[in-house]
Amino acid sequence: MGVKRILLYDAKKTLDDREVFLLKKFKVVLIRNLKTLKKKNLERYRMLIIIEGNNLISDESMLIEEFENLHIPLIRVNTVPKDDIFELIFNIINVQIDFNELTHVNNEKLIEALLYIENNLQNSNLNLKSVANHLFLNTAYFSRFFRESMGIGFKDYLIKLRIAKAKDMLENGQLVTDVCMTVGYTNLSYFSQIFKKQVGLSPSIYRKYYQLIIKEEKNVQKIL
């Protein structure tokens, strides 16, 4: 079967060269023509994402139907800005979520929820209820829907997302206090506790570690 990957169909070729390079690095298979799917073993892929895929010809529609018949999730993102889609793709990869249980009926709600969470990470009041309210869904229903769709509970997902962003900021040398506030924590001690539990190091030690790596790389470059 091989490693399951995400297939991304960029129908209007909106992604630039840098983004295409990053997609390849994260093993996202970018296709410009859906007909190329005929040559691929579709069962190797866990999701098909279509950017701006409204104007599909009949042959392409048949291929998509074949993809769906294999119970591989299909997400159409023709109404969402490209930058948000790119964030969503990396969000999916970084958190390492299994999308095999996604249902086509609820894809739009799921995408809306993920994008809302991504765009409101800094809000310390972001929680299950606030996202459910944004989607006009019952909180208990949304909790079940999120867990069934994502294979992870809302609270755990939010923590993983915040810590992933915190790691990225710390690696770039930002101050621990600034990182704490930016990822939605108001209590520095609590943030440090959560971070250490997830990463194995405190935020300050993690930051120092990466600063040392950067310093060593610069020293090596000087020698070369």
N, C-alpha and C positions, 0 to 999 in steps of 0.2 A: 504493500500500500504506500509506503514512503511517508515522509513528513507532510502533515496537512498544512496548507498555506492559504492565504487570502488572495483571491483573484480580484483585481481592480480594473474595470473597464472605463477608461477615460475617453468617452465618445467624442468630446469636443476638444480634446488635447489641451486641457487647461493647466496641467502640471508642467513646471519648468524643469530644466536639466538637473538642478540641485535636488529637487524633490524626487525626481525619478531615481537619482543615485541613492538617496536615503531609503526609498522604498525597496530597492534591490538589496541594500545592506540588511534590511529587516525581513528579507525573504517574502516581500509582497510581490506577487507576479502581476506586472502591468501589461495589459493587452490593449491594442488600439483597434482591433477588429474581432468581433465575437466569433467570426467564422473560424478563427484559429483554435477555438475550443474543440472543434472536431478532431484535431490532432492530439488532444490532451486526454489523459486519463482523469476524468472529472472527479472520480472518487478520491483523488489525492487532495482535493481542495475542500476547505471547511466553510467558505463563504464566497459569494460573488457580490461585489459592490459596483454599482453602475453610477457613474457621474454624468449628469445631463443626458440620460438615456431615453428621452421621450420618443424620438423619431427613429424607431427601430423598424427595419424592414421585416417582412414575413419570415425569411430564413432565420434571422437573428431571434425573433420571437420564439420560433420552434426550438432553438438551442437553449434558450432560457427555460422553456418548459421542461426540456430534458434535464436541465440542471436541478430544477425544482422537484422533478420526479425522483431524484436521488436523495431527496430530503436534505439538500444542502441549502442553507439560508440564502436568500436573495434580498439585498437592500438597495432600493433606488433612492438616490440623493439629489435628484434634479432641482429641488427647491432650496437646497442648503448651500451657503457660500463655500467656495473651495477651501478657504483657510480652515473653516470649521470641520470640514470633512477630513482634512489632513490631520488635524488634532484628534479627531475621533479614531482614525486608523491607528495612530500611535498610542492612543489611550487603550485601544483593544489589545495591541501587542504588548505594551508595557505591563499591563495588569495580568496578562496571560490568562484570558478568559476563554473557556470552551463555548463556542457559539452553536454547537450542534443541536441544542434544545430550543433554539429560536423558532418562533412561529411567524409566518408571513403577515398574519392579521395584525400583530402588535408591533411590527418593526418600526413604524413611524413614531409611536409613543415611546418606544425604547430609545430611539435616536434623539428624540426631543428631551427625554430625561437625561441622557448622557451629556448632551451639549449644555443643558441647563446647569448640571452639576459642575462641568468643566469651567463654565463661565462665572460661577459663583463660589469658587473654592475659598476666596478670601473672606466670605461672609461667615462669621462664627456661628450664626443662627441657621446655617444650612443644615437641614436634617430631613428625615424621611417624610415628615408631615408637610414641610414647606415645598418639597418637590412634588408630592402628591397633589397639593393644592394648586400648584402651577399647572399641572396636567389635568386638573378638574377630576381627579380620581379619589375614591375612598382610600384612606391611609392603609387599612388592613389589606385591601385588594392589591394596592400598589406594592406593598411589602412582599406579598406572595408572588405577584407578577415579576417583580425585579429579581427575586431569588431564583425562580424557575427559569427565567430568560437568561440570566447571567451566570448561574451556578455559584453565586456568592451573595451573601446578605448585603443589604444597603450599607450598614455601618462599617463592615469590613472593607467593602469596596471604597467607601469614602476615605477611610484611613490609608489604604494602599495608594490611592490617587494623590492624597496630600503628601504622603511621605515620599513618593516618587518625585513630585515637584520640589519638595524640600531638598532632596538629595541633589537634584540638578542645580538648584540655586547655591547650595553650599559648595559644590564642586567648582562653581564659578566665583567663589570667594566672597559671597555676600554674607553679611553679619547674621549671626544666629537669631538675634532679636527681630531683625527685619524679615527673615525667613519665617519665623514663627507667626508673625502677624499676616504675612502674605498668603500663607496656606490655611488661614482660618482659625488659628489658635490664639487665645487671649492670655493664656497662662503659660509662661515660659517653662516652668517646672513640669507641667503636665505634658507640654509638647516634647520636652527632652525625654520624659518617661516613655511616651508612645514611640518616639523615634528610636530609642535604644532597644525597645522590645522588638521592633520590626527589623532593624538593621544590625543590631549587635554592638553598636558604638553610640556614644553620645553625639549630639550634633556638633559640638565644639571639637571633639576629637576627630570626627569624620571630616570636618572642614580643614583642620590642620594637616590631616593625612593627605588630602588632595593638594593642599598648598605645597607640601613637601615634594609631591610627585611633579608638580608643575615646575618647581625650582630646579629639581634634578634634570628635567627635560631641557630647561634653558641652559644649564651648565653643560650638558652633553652637546647641545647645538653650538655653544661657544667653542668647545674643543674641536668640533668638526669644521 
